[in-house]
């Protein structure tokens, strides 16, 4: 009589394929999550691309057209990048006692000093009754003593009812003076730092940017403030970020594949250990061969 082949045990079950593991509910759910993450990354990449190309860049020479300050920026607002270096015009009076010296100012490659003042803007210029001030750099010199003398002279007799024309530039931010220097020395042109030195600041609105006056005051040299470079309508940094987001989206799929493959390989190892070290895929065939050899012969 013929022997009945043994039923494969759990240790001799056929090993699953990678495709079978990936089609299990858990890994299908993980794939859906990877798709969601990739979609978010793709949207972020698309958003970066939309900001990479300026479809309406500033016209060449636009910064050289003198515009009223009120048409360019509002008090307290950050200066938009396309308007940095824009020539503006504003009317007001300098406040006595509020002229300061700013060091580390380069003019045509020569290090020197700026003298700056608080220009109290004429209310009719901005259509507001609130007191509003603007920091104005009124001149340059390479000699500190001359800069301090000019500041003192302007403090005593400031210009009244003047129209200032110049370039508006973003605030440089306050900074500590160099080690060993006078703690009161200013090395950055910062409206925030100047505000702490000005008088009559209660309820005062202040422009974040400052103006380099085209006309000098106090016998100083007019500040050399060249026109800003024309900007490209393509922002390569945004394009780089868009490529990064695309890579992240692809990485989400790779992580899903890598985790599924790791789980599959772990399952194969567990089956191999259960089968006593043999290849789990070959276990049923070998078990059947051993059973056939040990079955009694019909001749017996």
Secondary structure, 3 states (H helix, E strand, C coil): CCCCCCCCCHHHCCCCCHHHHHCCHHHHHHHHHHHHHHHHHHHHHHHHHHHHECCCCCCCCHHHCCEEHHHHCCCCCCCCHHHCCCEEEEEEEECCCCCEEEEEEEECCEEEEEEEEEEEECHHHHCCCCCEEEEEEEEEECCHHHHHHHHHHHHHCCCCCEEEEEEEECCCCCCCCCCCCCCCCECCCCHHHHHCCCCCCCCCEEEEEEEEECCCCCCCECCCCCCCCCCCCECHHHHHHHHHHHHHHHHHHHHHHHHHHHHHHHHHHHHHHHCCCCCCCCHHHHHHHHHHHHCCCCCC
